[in-house]
Amino acid sequence: MTAPAGQFRANLRHVTFALGVGLNFSRDHGGLPEGLAIGTDGTISSATATYSKLPADMHLSYLPTPDRAAYKLTITDVESGMAVSYDSVLNQVVDH
């Protein structure tokens, strides 16, 4: 059985990975979005694409570089405060 903290971390990594794949595809095929919107159902989208869903108990931070060639993405579990970040320049996931 996975400890709760391990499961939270796995959930955060899953959401980060799913969104990162979509953002990397956008970057490689025309450019990163300026910003992301989260619909009432949790759907994450930009002006030109729909990416994935953000669970209600998670928070999203998306910071593209000014030239929109790279980005930093952070997904946080609201209740526990645990977070996972992905930096596209480093191609690295970091646990917080």
Secondary structure, DSSP 4 states (H G I P E B T S, - for coil): ---HHHHHHHHHHHHHHHHHHHHHHHHHTT---S--EE-TT-EEE-SS-EEEE--TTEEEEEEE-TTSS-EEEEEEETTT--EEEEETTTTEEEE-
